[in-house]
Amino acid sequence: MTRLHDHLAEAIKDPDPIRVGDDLICLRFETMKVYSALGAVRHLLETGRVRRGDTLIDSSSGIYAHALALACHRYGMNCHIVGSTTVDRTLKIQLEILGATVEQVPSSNNLQLDQNLRVRRIGEILRDNPTYHWMQQYHDDIHYLGYRAVADLVAEVVPDGPLCLVGGVGTGASTGAIAAYLRERGRDVNLVGVQPFGSITFGAGHTQDPDMIIAGIGSSIEFRNVRHELYDRLHWVSFDYAMSAAVDLLRTSGVFAGLSAGAAYLSALWEHGCDRGRKHVFLAADTGTRYVESAFARHAEARPMASMRPLEIDSLDELSVPWSAMSWDRRESGLARHEEFPSATPSH
């Protein structure tokens, strides 16, 4: 029986599991971070840290902005977004009609400048509006909570045997959270994180993608809710290779998804070829709509999948565009140390 939902946020959060190859499954979300935003806002209300009518604020390159605006609409909160220029006109208009106020920082193809400008602007707004609550999607472990439901769904879709989960690292509260909750259930899970060149999260700050930032999956500033010790493998993928893979994913399976999905698909295909003993699941965090002009319109330039292979490295000094891969082996990063993964109550 079809379930009747009380709000769009509840209706669109569930992904479509799509088989795109032998033992290769795509979890295709319309906007994945709805899980994160709904779980975080609900927890804040339940614990009394915010009240209905309060204003929630955060920075976003797009996916989280939509998710937070929907969560605020669902729970009667006000929403203010400091966005990058990847928040396009279509999304911006949706956000405004949902009741969110949106401002964008100046355009920049430099990951560090873009993210620093957004965080700096949030600081200015908070000084003028001390009652606003900063959601801190980059730092607060509260954003892990909503992904328990995704782990439950993965366990249902792929019920038996060893599993490999592949997806963008981003703030850590997606791939890291899903894998941690699956492992909490006793599941044998290899976690493969995908990063853009230029991201400091796993030590690629000394590199740069000559083409374009892949929004949302990496950072030039520290993301404190990334738990490095959850990851088994890392792939760094360029815009060119991610675009080529996203085009192939659409062409071969009909899945229209963003650049991070293209990078995850490319990495998952490689990992699947190296380890046939596991079922592989990769995350497509959003649709390809905002990448039509910057990526999909260039589909004639897409490289054949067979022509792309990663440089397998042993040291971060060996990182090289367009695609590098490395065994991380669940070691901690020197950037930050974390407490144990919160099974129920997040740390703040």
C-alpha distance (Angstrom), angle and dihedral (degrees) to the residues before:
residue distance angle dihedral
M1 . . .
T2 3.80 . .
R3 3.78 111.8 .
L4 3.82 119.2 -125.8
H5 3.80 109.9 -134.9
D6 3.78 126.3 -150.3
H7 3.81 93.8 -146.7
L8 3.80 138.9 17.2
A9 3.81 91.1 -117.8
E10 3.81 89.7 65.0
A11 3.80 91.6 45.9
I12 3.82 99.4 50.9
K13 3.78 100.2 39.1
D14 3.81 97.5 81.0
P15 3.80 114.4 88.2
D16 3.79 127.2 -133.2
P17 3.82 110.0 -119.8
I18 3.81 107.0 -142.2
R19 3.79 126.9 -177.0
V20 3.80 107.5 -134.8
G21 3.81 97.9 168.5
D22 3.78 144.6 -12.1
D23 3.81 106.0 -44.5
L24 3.83 89.1 -13.2
I25 3.81 117.6 118.1
C26 3.79 129.3 -179.1
L27 3.80 117.9 -149.5
R28 3.80 98.5 -152.9
F29 3.81 114.0 -162.9
E30 3.77 127.4 -174.1
T31 3.79 87.5 -148.2
M32 3.80 114.4 -10.5
K33 3.79 98.9 -167.2
V34 3.80 92.1 68.2
Y35 3.83 84.1 88.0
S36 3.79 90.4 54.6
A37 3.80 95.7 44.7
L38 3.80 96.7 44.0
G39 3.79 92.5 47.8
A40 3.80 93.1 47.2
V41 3.83 96.6 46.1
R42 3.80 92.1 45.2
H43 3.83 90.8 51.1
L44 3.81 92.3 48.1
L45 3.80 90.9 52.3
E46 3.80 94.3 44.8
T47 3.81 92.1 50.8
G48 3.80 93.9 45.0
R49 3.79 96.0 -118.4
V50 3.81 89.1 126.3
R51 3.79 134.8 16.9
R52 3.78 132.2 -146.0
G53 3.78 109.1 -81.0
D54 3.82 94.7 32.6
T55 3.81 119.5 126.1
L56 3.81 119.8 -112.5
I57 3.80 118.5 -161.5
D58 3.78 135.1 -170.9
S59 3.78 146.3 147.9
S60 3.79 121.5 -107.4
S61 3.78 144.2 169.1
G62 3.80 89.2 -146.9
I63 3.80 118.8 -75.8
Y64 3.80 96.2 69.3
A65 3.81 91.5 43.6
H66 3.80 90.8 60.4
A67 3.80 92.1 43.1
L68 3.81 94.6 49.8
A69 3.80 92.3 45.9
L70 3.81 89.9 52.8
A71 3.82 92.3 46.5
C72 3.81 90.9 49.6
H73 3.80 90.4 48.2
R74 3.81 89.6 48.9
Y75 3.82 94.4 51.4
G76 3.82 101.4 34.0
M77 3.81 97.7 -105.7
N78 3.78 131.3 139.9
C79 3.79 117.1 -118.0
H80 3.80 133.8 -154.3
I81 3.82 120.9 -174.4
V82 3.80 127.5 -164.5
G83 3.77 99.8 -162.7
S84 3.77 139.8 -174.7
T85 3.77 121.1 -124.1
T86 3.83 88.5 -95.1
V87 3.80 85.0 79.4
D88 3.78 92.5 94.3
R89 3.79 129.6 -159.1
T90 3.81 94.1 -94.5
L91 3.80 92.9 54.5
K92 3.80 94.2 39.0
I93 3.80 91.8 56.3
Q94 3.81 90.9 48.6
L95 3.80 90.7 50.9
E96 3.79 92.4 50.0
I97 3.81 93.5 49.2
L98 3.83 89.0 49.2
G99 3.82 86.4 58.5
A100 3.80 99.9 -102.6
T101 3.78 122.0 134.8
V102 3.79 112.2 -135.3
E103 3.77 132.8 -163.8
Q104 3.78 126.9 173.2
V105 3.79 130.5 -148.8
P106 3.81 119.3 -129.4
S107 3.79 116.4 -75.4
S108 3.80 116.6 -88.3
N109 3.80 135.5 164.7
N110 3.80 88.1 -158.9
L111 3.81 110.5 98.2
Q112 3.80 94.7 -154.7
L113 3.80 95.0 48.0
D114 3.81 92.6 46.7
Q115 3.81 95.2 50.8
N116 3.81 95.4 40.0
L117 3.80 91.3 51.9
R118 3.80 91.6 51.9
V119 3.81 94.2 48.0
R120 3.80 91.4 46.1
R121 3.80 90.5 52.1
I122 3.81 91.0 51.5
G123 3.79 88.7 54.3
E124 3.81 90.1 54.0
I125 3.81 92.4 49.1
L126 3.82 92.6 48.6
R127 3.80 91.1 52.1
D128 3.81 89.3 55.1
N129 3.83 94.0 39.7
P130 3.82 108.6 34.1
T131 3.82 92.9 171.3
Y132 3.81 92.2 64.4
H133 3.81 115.1 104.9
W134 3.80 114.7 -133.5
M135 3.81 108.1 -143.9
Q136 3.83 92.8 -156.9
Q137 3.78 95.8 -157.6
Y138 3.82 86.8 178.1
H139 3.79 95.3 57.1
D140 3.81 115.7 16.9
D141 3.81 117.4 92.4
I142 3.81 88.6 -151.5
H143 3.80 86.1 89.4
Y144 3.81 90.6 68.9
L145 3.80 93.5 67.0
G146 3.79 99.4 75.9
Y147 3.80 93.1 55.9
R148 3.80 94.9 69.0
A149 3.82 85.9 85.4
V150 3.83 90.6 54.7
A151 3.81 90.2 51.7
D152 3.81 88.7 51.6
L153 3.80 89.7 51.2
V154 3.82 92.5 49.5
A155 3.80 89.7 49.9
E156 3.80 88.9 52.6
V157 3.81 96.0 46.3
V158 3.82 94.3 43.1
P159 3.81 101.5 30.2
D160 3.80 103.5 169.8
G161 3.77 142.6 38.1
P162 3.80 138.1 14.5
L163 3.79 116.0 -30.6
C164 3.79 136.8 -158.5
L165 3.81 117.3 -155.9
V166 3.82 117.6 -161.1
G167 3.79 127.5 -173.4
G168 3.77 148.5 114.7
V169 3.79 115.8 -57.3
G170 3.80 95.9 -146.0
T171 3.78 109.8 147.9
G172 3.80 91.5 -13.4
A173 3.78 93.1 -114.1
S174 3.79 96.1 109.2
T175 3.80 117.3 38.5
G176 3.80 91.4 23.4
A177 3.79 93.7 47.6
I178 3.81 95.4 45.5
A179 3.81 92.7 48.9
A180 3.81 92.6 46.0
Y181 3.80 92.9 51.7
L182 3.82 91.2 47.0
R183 3.81 90.7 50.6
E184 3.78 89.2 48.0
R185 3.82 85.6 60.9
G186 3.82 89.7 54.0
R187 3.81 96.7 -101.2
D188 3.81 120.9 151.9
V189 3.81 100.3 -125.1
N190 3.78 130.4 172.5
L191 3.79 109.9 -160.5
V192 3.81 118.9 -150.7
G193 3.79 115.8 -171.2
V194 3.80 124.1 -157.5
Q195 3.80 121.2 -147.0
P196 3.81 137.2 178.1
F197 3.77 120.8 -125.3
G198 3.80 110.1 -95.1
S199 3.81 94.8 40.4
I200 3.81 114.5 127.9
T201 3.82 93.2 -161.6
F202 3.79 92.8 96.7
G203 3.78 98.5 16.7
A204 3.81 105.8 -83.3
G205 3.79 96.5 120.4
H206 3.81 90.8 115.5
T207 3.82 91.7 62.3
Q208 3.78 131.3 73.7
D209 3.79 136.1 -161.4
P210 3.82 107.9 -129.8
D211 3.80 93.3 -151.5
M212 3.80 115.7 42.9
I213 3.77 146.1 -35.1
I214 3.80 115.0 -97.1
A215 3.78 96.7 -136.4
G216 3.76 122.7 -127.7
I217 3.82 104.7 6.4
G218 3.79 101.8 84.6
S219 3.77 142.8 22.7
S220 3.77 143.9 -145.0
I221 3.81 88.4 -155.9
E222 3.79 126.7 59.9
F223 3.80 115.4 -84.6
R224 3.80 102.5 -157.8
N225 3.80 96.4 -165.4
V226 3.80 93.8 62.7
R227 3.81 108.0 108.2
H228 3.78 102.4 -155.0
E229 3.79 92.2 -172.2
L230 3.82 90.9 68.1
Y231 3.82 94.3 66.1
D232 3.80 126.4 90.1
R233 3.80 100.1 179.7
L234 3.82 137.8 14.1
H235 3.80 131.5 -153.7
W236 3.81 123.8 -167.7
V237 3.81 109.8 -158.7
S238 3.81 129.9 -173.8
F239 3.79 126.2 -133.5
D240 3.82 90.7 -110.0
Y241 3.81 93.7 55.5
A242 3.82 94.0 40.5
M243 3.81 90.5 50.6
S244 3.81 91.4 49.4
A245 3.81 91.7 50.3
A246 3.82 93.3 45.6
V247 3.81 88.9 53.4
D248 3.82 90.3 49.1
L249 3.81 91.2 48.6
L250 3.81 90.1 54.3
R251 3.78 93.5 43.2
T252 3.80 96.6 48.2
S253 3.81 103.2 33.4
G254 3.80 106.6 17.2
V255 3.82 91.1 -119.3
F256 3.82 109.1 142.8
A257 3.78 104.9 -161.8
G258 3.79 140.5 147.1
L259 3.78 133.0 -87.2
S260 3.80 93.4 -91.3
A261 3.81 87.8 57.4
G262 3.79 89.9 51.1
A263 3.80 90.5 52.0
A264 3.82 91.1 46.7
Y265 3.82 92.0 47.8
L266 3.80 91.5 50.7
S267 3.81 91.6 48.4
A268 3.81 93.3 44.6
L269 3.81 91.9 52.3
W270 3.79 89.9 52.8
E271 3.81 94.2 46.2
H272 3.81 90.5 46.9
G273 3.78 89.9 54.1
C274 3.81 89.9 51.9
D275 3.82 96.8 45.5
R276 3.80 115.3 31.5
G277 3.79 91.0 168.8
R278 3.80 93.3 78.2
K279 3.76 134.5 63.8
H280 3.79 108.9 -124.3
V281 3.80 125.3 -141.7
F282 3.80 122.3 -175.5
L283 3.79 128.8 -171.2
A284 3.80 125.0 -123.2
A285 3.80 98.3 -168.1
D286 3.81 98.7 -171.9
T287 3.78 143.3 -1.7
G288 3.78 123.1 -84.6
T289 3.80 94.4 -113.9
R290 3.80 98.5 110.0
Y291 3.80 91.1 47.8
V292 3.82 97.6 54.6
E293 3.81 96.0 106.1
S294 3.80 99.7 30.4
A295 3.81 96.9 44.8
F296 3.80 121.0 0.3
A297 3.80 94.3 48.4
R298 3.82 85.1 63.4
H299 3.80 93.2 57.2
A300 3.81 91.6 125.8
E301 3.82 86.8 66.1
A302 3.82 93.8 54.0
R303 3.78 114.3 126.2
P304 3.82 120.5 -127.5
M305 3.80 109.9 -98.9
A306 3.80 92.1 -126.0
S307 3.82 90.4 58.6
M308 3.81 93.5 61.9
R309 3.78 123.2 79.7
P310 3.82 131.4 154.2
L311 3.75 128.7 -111.4
E312 3.80 103.7 -119.9
I313 3.81 107.3 -139.3
D314 3.79 136.3 -171.8
S315 3.79 97.3 -165.2
L316 3.80 134.4 39.3
D317 3.81 87.3 -127.3
E318 3.82 86.7 70.2
L319 3.82 94.6 57.6
S320 3.78 110.5 133.5
V321 3.81 136.2 177.7
P322 3.03 132.8 -91.1
W323 3.84 99.8 33.3
S324 3.78 132.8 -10.4
A325 3.80 130.7 170.2
M326 3.80 131.7 -165.9
S327 3.78 140.4 176.9
W328 3.81 107.3 -115.9
D329 3.83 95.9 179.8
R330 3.81 96.1 -156.2
R331 3.78 95.0 -72.6
E332 3.77 122.9 155.5
S333 3.76 122.6 -108.3
G334 3.76 124.4 -120.1
L335 3.81 88.5 -131.2
A336 3.77 96.6 75.8
R337 3.78 144.3 -14.4
H338 3.79 123.8 -134.9
E339 3.76 138.8 -161.9
E340 3.79 120.3 -114.5
F341 3.80 115.9 -64.4
P342 3.83 108.6 -82.2
S343 3.78 110.4 -116.7
A344 3.80 93.4 -171.1
T345 3.79 115.6 -8.2
P346 3.81 119.2 47.0
S347 3.78 122.9 -137.9
H348 3.76 118.6 -120.4
